Protein backbone atom coordinates (compact mmCIF):
# COMPACT_ATOMS: atom_id res chain seq x y z
CA UNK A 1 0.00 0.00 0.00
CA UNK A 2 1.31 3.46 -0.88
CA UNK A 3 1.12 6.56 1.29
CA UNK A 4 -1.35 9.42 0.88
CA UNK A 5 1.50 11.64 -0.32
CA UNK A 6 2.45 9.15 -3.01
CA UNK A 7 -1.17 8.97 -4.15
CA UNK A 8 -1.32 12.77 -4.40
CA UNK A 9 1.92 12.92 -6.38
CA UNK A 10 0.80 10.20 -8.79
CA UNK A 11 -2.62 11.81 -9.14
CA UNK A 12 -1.18 15.24 -9.95
CA UNK A 13 1.22 13.66 -12.43
CA UNK A 14 -1.63 11.78 -14.13
CA UNK A 15 -3.74 14.93 -14.29
CA UNK A 16 -1.00 17.10 -15.74
CA UNK A 17 -0.02 14.46 -18.28
CA UNK A 18 -3.64 14.04 -19.34
CA UNK A 19 -4.91 17.63 -19.13
CA UNK A 20 -1.83 19.83 -19.10
CA UNK A 21 -0.81 22.15 -16.28
CA UNK A 22 -3.53 24.79 -16.71
CA UNK A 23 -6.46 22.40 -17.10
CA UNK A 24 -5.20 20.18 -14.26
CA UNK A 25 -5.16 23.24 -12.01
CA UNK A 26 -8.69 24.12 -13.17
CA UNK A 27 -9.88 20.59 -12.42
CA UNK A 28 -8.46 20.71 -8.90
CA UNK A 29 -10.13 24.09 -8.33
CA UNK A 30 -13.46 22.72 -9.52
CA UNK A 31 -13.47 19.72 -7.20
CA UNK A 32 -12.43 21.79 -4.19
CA UNK A 33 -15.31 24.28 -4.43
CA UNK A 34 -17.63 24.45 -1.49
CA UNK A 35 -20.87 22.56 -1.83
CA UNK A 36 -24.20 24.33 -2.01
CA UNK A 37 -25.23 25.56 1.47
CA UNK A 38 -28.94 24.75 1.62
CA UNK A 39 -29.38 26.14 5.14
CA UNK A 40 -28.00 29.54 4.20
CA UNK A 41 -30.03 29.63 1.00
CA UNK A 42 -33.22 28.58 2.82
CA UNK A 43 -32.95 31.28 5.51
CA UNK A 44 -33.75 34.02 3.02
CA UNK A 45 -36.77 32.28 1.55
CA UNK A 46 -40.36 33.37 1.95
CA UNK A 47 -42.40 30.78 3.83
CA UNK A 48 -45.40 31.41 1.59
CA UNK A 49 -43.62 30.63 -1.69
CA UNK A 50 -44.99 27.88 -3.90
CA UNK A 51 -42.92 24.78 -4.61
CA UNK A 52 -42.44 26.03 -8.19
CA UNK A 53 -41.03 29.36 -6.93
CA UNK A 54 -38.73 27.56 -4.49
CA UNK A 55 -37.54 25.23 -7.26
CA UNK A 56 -36.83 28.14 -9.62
CA UNK A 57 -34.82 29.93 -6.92
CA UNK A 58 -32.86 26.77 -6.12
CA UNK A 59 -32.03 26.22 -9.79
CA UNK A 60 -30.92 29.85 -10.17
CA UNK A 61 -28.56 29.57 -7.21
CA UNK A 62 -27.26 26.22 -8.42
CA UNK A 63 -26.65 27.55 -11.94
CA UNK A 64 -24.89 30.62 -10.55
CA UNK A 65 -22.58 28.44 -8.44
CA UNK A 66 -21.67 26.15 -11.36
CA UNK A 67 -20.77 29.10 -13.62
CA UNK A 68 -18.25 30.58 -11.18
Backbone as a chain_set.jsonl record, in Angstrom:
{"seq": "XXXXXXXXXXXXXXXXXXXXXXXXXXXXXXXXXXXXXXXXXXXXXXXXXXXXXXXXXXXXXXXXXXXX", "coords": {"N": [[0.849, -1.177, 0.0], [0.508, 2.236, -0.812], [1.545, 5.513, 0.36], [-0.479, 8.37, 1.414], [0.65, 10.72, 0.443], [2.151, 9.793, -1.732], [0.051, 8.931, -3.351], [-1.168, 11.39, -3.91], [0.893, 12.669, -5.355], [1.182, 10.946, -7.583], [-1.399, 11.21, -8.616], [-1.526, 13.975, -9.299], [0.47, 14.009, -11.219], [-0.664, 12.3, -13.149], [-2.933, 13.809, -13.824], [-1.762, 16.196, -14.878], [-0.336, 15.162, -17.03], [-2.405, 14.19, -18.577], [-4.229, 16.359, -18.868], [-2.736, 18.683, -19.032], [-0.912, 21.458, -17.562], [-2.442, 23.829, -16.951], [-5.207, 23.111, -17.277], [-5.308, 20.961, -15.498], [-4.92, 22.283, -13.089], [-7.25, 23.829, -13.121], [-9.16, 21.759, -12.93], [-8.625, 20.734, -10.359], [-9.309, 22.992, -8.856], [-12.053, 23.094, -9.412], [-13.06, 20.744, -8.167], [-12.604, 21.294, -5.54], [-14.302, 23.26, -4.737], [-16.701, 24.776, -2.56], [-19.576, 23.049, -1.397], [-23.052, 23.454, -2.197], [-24.812, 25.458, 0.071], [-27.48, 24.684, 1.621], [-28.898, 25.427, 3.962], [-28.173, 28.11, 4.446], [-29.124, 29.266, 2.077], [-31.85, 28.713, 2.338], [-32.655, 30.249, 4.533], [-33.228, 32.839, 3.663], [-35.607, 32.619, 2.348], [-39.032, 33.032, 1.452], [-41.662, 31.979, 3.428], [-44.169, 31.555, 2.359], [-43.929, 30.898, -0.284], [-44.543, 29.168, -3.38], [-44.003, 25.708, -4.33], [-43.007, 25.63, -6.898], [-41.893, 28.197, -7.185], [-39.899, 28.054, -5.237], [-38.358, 25.987, -6.302], [-37.479, 27.183, -8.713], [-35.896, 29.257, -7.676], [-33.933, 27.744, -6.348], [-32.728, 26.429, -8.518], [-31.685, 28.63, -9.869], [-29.746, 29.579, -8.072], [-28.113, 27.314, -7.959], [-27.259, 27.147, -10.66], [-25.865, 29.556, -10.848], [-23.746, 29.062, -9.07], [-22.414, 26.988, -10.403], [-21.405, 28.223, -12.634], [-19.37, 29.844, -11.764]], "CA": [[0.0, 0.0, 0.0], [1.315, 3.456, -0.881], [1.123, 6.562, 1.292], [-1.348, 9.42, 0.875], [1.499, 11.643, -0.317], [2.454, 9.149, -3.01], [-1.174, 8.97, -4.154], [-1.32, 12.769, -4.397], [1.917, 12.921, -6.378], [0.803, 10.196, -8.786], [-2.622, 11.815, -9.136], [-1.175, 15.244, -9.954], [1.215, 13.656, -12.425], [-1.63, 11.778, -14.126], [-3.745, 14.933, -14.287], [-0.999, 17.104, -15.74], [-0.019, 14.459, -18.28], [-3.64, 14.04, -19.345], [-4.906, 17.626, -19.126], [-1.831, 19.826, -19.096], [-0.808, 22.155, -16.279], [-3.529, 24.788, -16.713], [-6.464, 22.403, -17.095], [-5.203, 20.182, -14.262], [-5.164, 23.244, -12.011], [-8.687, 24.125, -13.167], [-9.875, 20.587, -12.418], [-8.459, 20.711, -8.903], [-10.13, 24.087, -8.332], [-13.465, 22.723, -9.522], [-13.47, 19.721, -7.202], [-12.428, 21.793, -4.186], [-15.307, 24.277, -4.428], [-17.632, 24.448, -1.488], [-20.865, 22.559, -1.827], [-24.204, 24.326, -2.005], [-25.231, 25.561, 1.466], [-28.941, 24.746, 1.616], [-29.381, 26.144, 5.135], [-27.996, 29.541, 4.205], [-30.034, 29.625, 1.001], [-33.218, 28.582, 2.824], [-32.948, 31.285, 5.514], [-33.753, 34.024, 3.015], [-36.766, 32.276, 1.55], [-40.36, 33.371, 1.95], [-42.399, 30.775, 3.826], [-45.402, 31.414, 1.593], [-43.615, 30.63, -1.689], [-44.991, 27.876, -3.905], [-42.917, 24.779, -4.615], [-42.439, 26.034, -8.186], [-41.033, 29.36, -6.929], [-38.735, 27.562, -4.492], [-37.542, 25.234, -7.259], [-36.83, 28.141, -9.621], [-34.824, 29.934, -6.916], [-32.86, 26.769, -6.117], [-32.026, 26.224, -9.786], [-30.924, 29.848, -10.166], [-28.56, 29.575, -7.208], [-27.256, 26.219, -8.419], [-26.65, 27.553, -11.938], [-24.892, 30.623, -10.55], [-22.577, 28.439, -8.442], [-21.672, 26.153, -11.36], [-20.765, 29.099, -13.619], [-18.248, 30.582, -11.177]], "C": [[0.894, 1.239, 0.0], [0.725, 4.525, 0.039], [0.195, 7.561, 0.604], [-0.55, 10.398, 0.021], [1.834, 11.073, -1.687], [1.234, 9.143, -3.929], [-1.38, 10.362, -4.734], [-0.344, 13.064, -5.529], [1.556, 12.216, -7.68], [-0.456, 10.781, -9.433], [-2.351, 13.104, -9.884], [-0.428, 14.968, -11.249], [0.275, 13.154, -13.519], [-2.501, 12.908, -14.696], [-2.979, 15.829, -15.248], [-0.609, 16.444, -17.056], [-1.251, 14.365, -19.186], [-4.235, 15.382, -19.775], [-3.98, 18.8, -19.409], [-1.885, 20.585, -17.775], [-2.024, 23.038, -15.973], [-4.847, 24.067, -16.439], [-6.441, 21.522, -15.845], [-5.474, 21.085, -13.057], [-6.644, 23.623, -11.952], [-9.514, 22.988, -12.583], [-9.8, 20.528, -10.894], [-9.295, 21.81, -8.256], [-11.607, 23.729, -8.344], [-13.89, 21.73, -8.45], [-13.306, 20.19, -5.757], [-13.437, 22.87, -3.81], [-16.228, 23.8, -3.327], [-18.954, 23.985, -2.083], [-21.948, 23.585, -1.528], [-24.648, 24.28, -0.548], [-26.739, 25.763, 1.523], [-29.465, 25.58, 2.779], [-29.288, 27.65, 4.938], [-28.974, 30.04, 3.136], [-31.479, 29.667, 1.523], [-33.598, 29.701, 3.787], [-33.58, 32.519, 4.882], [-35.041, 33.792, 2.252], [-38.073, 32.638, 2.238], [-41.133, 32.088, 2.245], [-43.651, 30.533, 2.987], [-45.158, 31.14, 0.108], [-44.148, 29.265, -2.109], [-43.774, 26.994, -4.159], [-42.24, 25.125, -5.94], [-41.486, 27.216, -8.004], [-39.758, 28.945, -6.206], [-37.794, 26.821, -5.434], [-36.795, 26.17, -8.2], [-35.679, 28.859, -8.925], [-33.628, 29.003, -6.694], [-32.048, 26.548, -7.385], [-31.18, 27.444, -10.147], [-29.642, 29.905, -9.338], [-27.584, 28.488, -7.655], [-26.537, 26.583, -9.717], [-25.595, 28.624, -11.725], [-23.603, 30.027, -9.986], [-21.766, 27.605, -9.42], [-20.956, 26.981, -12.405], [-19.523, 29.789, -13.069], [-16.977, 29.809, -11.237]], "O": [[1.899, 1.295, 0.708], [-0.436, 4.449, 0.441], [0.095, 7.594, -0.623], [-1.032, 10.853, -1.016], [1.803, 11.789, -2.688], [1.363, 9.327, -5.14], [-1.725, 10.506, -5.907], [-0.722, 13.646, -6.546], [1.617, 12.815, -8.754], [-0.559, 10.838, -10.658], [-2.879, 13.315, -10.977], [-0.67, 15.624, -12.262], [0.407, 13.541, -14.681], [-2.769, 12.953, -15.897], [-3.488, 16.181, -16.313], [-0.56, 17.109, -18.091], [-1.142, 14.451, -20.409], [-4.691, 15.527, -20.91], [-4.41, 19.806, -19.972], [-2.793, 20.381, -16.969], [-2.565, 22.997, -14.868], [-5.532, 24.383, -15.466], [-7.474, 21.359, -15.197], [-6.172, 20.693, -12.122], [-7.222, 23.725, -10.87], [-10.458, 23.224, -11.829], [-10.808, 20.298, -10.226], [-9.922, 21.584, -7.22], [-12.33, 24.028, -7.394], [-14.974, 21.864, -7.882], [-13.82, 19.547, -4.842], [-13.429, 23.348, -2.676], [-16.5, 22.609, -3.176], [-19.389, 24.466, -3.129], [-21.764, 24.475, -0.698], [-24.84, 23.2, 0.011], [-27.216, 26.897, 1.479], [-30.393, 26.368, 2.594], [-30.236, 28.377, 5.236], [-29.575, 31.105, 3.28], [-32.237, 30.571, 1.173], [-34.771, 30.07, 3.851], [-34.396, 33.182, 5.522], [-35.519, 34.698, 1.569], [-38.191, 32.554, 3.46], [-41.235, 31.211, 1.387], [-44.137, 29.404, 2.922], [-46.105, 31.151, -0.679], [-44.2, 28.331, -1.31], [-42.645, 27.483, -4.198], [-41.033, 24.935, -6.088], [-40.405, 27.242, -8.592], [-38.669, 29.425, -6.523], [-36.578, 27.003, -5.375], [-35.608, 25.972, -8.458], [-34.614, 29.047, -9.512], [-32.473, 29.407, -6.83], [-30.82, 26.485, -7.335], [-30.077, 27.3, -10.674], [-28.578, 30.241, -9.857], [-26.376, 28.717, -7.721], [-25.336, 26.347, -9.851], [-24.542, 28.594, -12.361], [-22.505, 30.43, -10.37], [-20.545, 27.52, -9.285], [-19.995, 26.507, -13.011], [-18.7, 30.274, -13.846], [-15.939, 30.291, -10.784]]}, "num_chains": 1, "name": "protein.A"}
